[in-house]
Amino acid sequence: MQVIYNIQKNDIQCPTGVGLGNFDGLHIGHMALINTLIDECHLNGLKSVVYTFVKHPDHMLRKKFISPLITSNEQKTKILAATELDYLCYQEFDEEYSRLSPDEFIKNILIDKLKIKLAVVGFNYRFGYMGKGDPEYLKKAGEKYGFRVIVVPPVKVNAEIVSSTLIRSYIKKGNIERVFQLLGRHFSLSGTVVSGKRIGRTLGFPTANITANPEMVVPANGVYITKTRIEGKWHNGVTNVGIAPTVRGNNLFSIETHLLDIEPDEELYGKEIEVCFITKLRGEKRFDSVEALKKQVAEDIKKTRDYWAVFNSNNKS
């Protein structure tokens, strides 16, 4: 897969099929669209392209009401690289771009730069200045300029239409199992390991602390069973998301992971790790004493070990 930023007229020389959208989350609805795109391109001898944005258009259009992201561009690229997609195009959405009319977008981008012969879009896709373009507008343009349009219907899970907005709401509620159903994979956060106050170590439960990308959505405060990727290897862990009110008086937010079978050390500082959220154990609370907190953390760790013991046992049978 080739990644292109701000595509120019001669970057792609062959006829293409193009998947259009923001694709935040790359959830099961998005992947249905992208798989349709790839299959249709294979059948019709076209190169497959996903055309999306460096930053969500909300950063330009709704600056005070920006929705936090479910996936970073790095995550998007990694996920799509595992498919048979030919090109991933990231476009900068700036003031000039935001003023493209639907017709200008079709002519200047889809036809001139992307050599489009097939467009695949979601049922609620909008494009062009003020979102005036929609799937029906695109179909009429396709008849005029000679490209086909496939509109992918909504994907539903338990009567709910899968959307990035819905997934974001479940992440914020800490309903990680539901997030998994809608995303088709576990939600994760990546970040750089930073030095904390070593409170976990003094309690007997050392942690690897990360500073997550501030543009990303974060799960509700609480304690989660997690898996953490460190230098390509996954490790079972327990992660606290929140302010640790029993031992911290400054209300500073943190994401702290206790790794079950390895001990975090200073060599992790400055390294990128990925924390993958599996299920929520409990909400965050203030304990009456440090001893009560230590007892609860030990119980959290036991529940996590039991969870993976059952999981591994089921997978062996």
Backbone hydrogen bonds, N-H to C=O, Kabsch-Sander energy under -0.5 kcal/mol:
donor,donor_aa,acceptor,acceptor_aa,energy
2,Q,86,D,-2.8
4,I,88,L,-2.7
6,N,90,Y,-3.2
11,D,8,Q,-1.5
16,T,115,K,-2.1
17,G,47,K,-2.6
18,V,118,L,-3.2
19,G,49,V,-3.3
20,L,18,V,-0.5
20,L,120,V,-1.9
21,G,51,Y,-1.3
25,G,23,F,-0.6
28,I,182,L,-2.2
31,M,27,H,-2.8
32,A,28,I,-1.5
33,L,29,G,-1.7
34,I,30,H,-2.6
35,N,31,M,-2.6
36,T,32,A,-1.9
37,L,33,L,-2.4
38,I,34,I,-2.5
39,D,35,N,-2.5
40,E,36,T,-2.6
41,C,37,L,-2.3
42,H,38,I,-2.2
43,L,39,D,-2.1
44,N,40,E,-1.6
45,G,41,C,-0.7
45,G,42,H,-0.7
46,L,41,C,-2.3
47,K,15,P,-2.0
49,V,17,G,-2.5
50,V,87,Y,-2.2
51,Y,19,G,-2.7
51,Y,49,V,-0.6
52,T,50,V,-0.6
52,T,89,C,-2.9
54,V,91,Q,-2.4
59,H,56,H,-2.4
60,M,57,P,-1.7
61,L,57,P,-2.7
62,R,58,D,-2.3
65,F,62,R,-2.3
66,I,63,K,-0.5
69,L,215,E,-3.4
76,K,72,S,-2.5
77,T,73,N,-2.7
78,K,74,E,-2.0
79,I,75,Q,-2.6
80,L,76,K,-2.7
81,A,77,T,-2.0
82,A,78,K,-0.7
82,A,79,I,-0.8
83,T,80,L,-1.5
85,L,80,L,-0.6
86,D,48,S,-0.7
87,Y,48,S,-2.2
88,L,2,Q,-2.7
89,C,50,V,-3.3
90,Y,4,I,-2.9
90,Y,88,L,-0.6
91,Q,52,T,-2.1
91,Q,89,C,-0.5
94,D,92,E,-1.0
98,S,94,D,-2.6
99,R,95,E,-0.7
99,R,96,E,-0.9
100,L,97,Y,-1.8
105,F,101,S,-2.7
106,I,102,P,-2.2
107,K,103,D,-2.7
108,N,104,E,-3.0
109,I,104,E,-0.6
109,I,105,F,-1.7
110,L,105,F,-1.9
111,I,106,I,-2.4
112,D,107,K,-2.2
113,K,109,I,-0.8
114,L,109,I,-2.0
115,K,111,I,-0.9
116,I,110,L,-2.2
117,K,16,T,-3.0
118,L,16,T,-1.2
119,A,148,R,-2.9
120,V,18,V,-2.9
121,V,150,I,-2.5
123,F,152,V,-1.2
125,Y,122,G,-1.6
127,F,133,G,-1.7
129,Y,100,L,-2.2
131,G,128,G,-2.5
132,K,129,Y,-1.4
133,G,127,F,-3.0
138,L,134,D,-2.3
139,K,135,P,-2.3
140,K,136,E,-2.1
141,A,137,Y,-1.9
142,G,138,L,-2.4
143,E,139,K,-2.0
144,K,140,K,-1.5
145,Y,141,A,-3.0
146,G,142,G,-1.8
147,F,142,G,-1.7
148,R,117,K,-2.4
150,I,119,A,-3.1
152,V,121,V,-3.2
152,V,150,I,-0.6
157,V,160,E,-2.4
160,E,157,V,-1.7
162,V,155,V,-3.2
167,I,163,S,-2.2
168,R,164,S,-2.7
169,S,165,T,-1.8
170,Y,166,L,-1.8
171,I,167,I,-2.3
172,K,168,R,-2.2
173,K,169,S,-1.2
174,G,170,Y,-0.8
174,G,171,I,-1.1
175,N,170,Y,-2.2
176,I,174,G,-1.9
179,V,175,N,-1.7
180,F,176,I,-2.2
181,Q,177,E,-1.6
182,L,178,R,-1.9
183,L,179,V,-3.0
184,G,180,F,-2.4
189,L,275,V,-2.4
191,G,273,I,-2.2
192,T,211,T,-0.8
193,V,271,K,-2.6
194,V,209,N,-2.9
202,T,198,R,-1.7
203,L,199,I,-1.5
204,G,200,G,-0.5
204,G,201,R,-1.0
205,F,200,G,-3.1
208,A,257,T,-2.8
209,N,194,V,-0.6
209,N,207,T,-0.6
210,I,255,I,-2.1
211,T,192,T,-1.3
212,A,210,I,-0.7
213,N,190,S,-0.7
216,M,213,N,-2.2
217,V,69,L,-3.3
220,A,171,I,-1.4
222,G,241,V,-2.2
223,V,282,R,-2.7
224,Y,239,T,-2.7
225,I,279,T,-2.8
226,T,237,G,-2.5
227,K,276,C,-2.1
228,T,235,H,-2.9
229,R,274,E,-3.0
230,I,228,T,-0.6
230,I,233,K,-3.1
231,E,272,E,-0.5
233,K,230,I,-1.7
235,H,228,T,-1.9
237,G,226,T,-2.4
238,V,258,H,-2.2
239,T,224,Y,-2.8
240,N,256,E,-3.0
241,V,222,G,-3.1
241,V,239,T,-0.6
242,G,240,N,-0.5
242,G,254,S,-2.3
247,V,244,A,-0.9
248,R,244,A,-1.7
254,S,242,G,-2.4
255,I,210,I,-0.8
256,E,240,N,-2.4
257,T,208,A,-2.2
258,H,238,V,-3.2
258,H,256,E,-0.5
259,L,257,T,-0.7
260,L,236,N,-2.4
268,L,265,D,-2.0
269,Y,266,E,-1.1
270,G,193,V,-3.0
271,K,268,L,-2.5
273,I,191,G,-2.5
274,E,229,R,-1.6
275,V,189,L,-3.4
276,C,227,K,-3.5
276,C,274,E,-0.6
277,F,187,F,-2.7
277,F,275,V,-0.5
278,I,225,I,-2.7
279,T,225,I,-1.2
281,L,223,V,-3.0
282,R,223,V,-1.4
284,E,221,N,-0.6
287,F,285,K,-0.5
293,L,289,S,-1.8
294,K,290,V,-2.7
295,K,291,E,-2.1
296,Q,292,A,-2.0
297,V,293,L,-2.7
298,A,294,K,-2.2
299,E,295,K,-1.6
300,D,296,Q,-2.5
301,I,297,V,-2.4
302,K,298,A,-2.0
303,K,299,E,-2.6
304,T,300,D,-2.0
305,R,301,I,-2.6
306,D,302,K,-2.7
307,Y,303,K,-2.2
308,W,304,T,-2.1
309,A,305,R,-2.1
310,V,306,D,-2.4
311,F,307,Y,-2.3
312,N,308,W,-2.8
313,S,309,A,-2.1
314,N,310,V,-2.5
315,N,311,F,-1.8
316,K,312,N,-1.3
317,S,313,S,-1.4
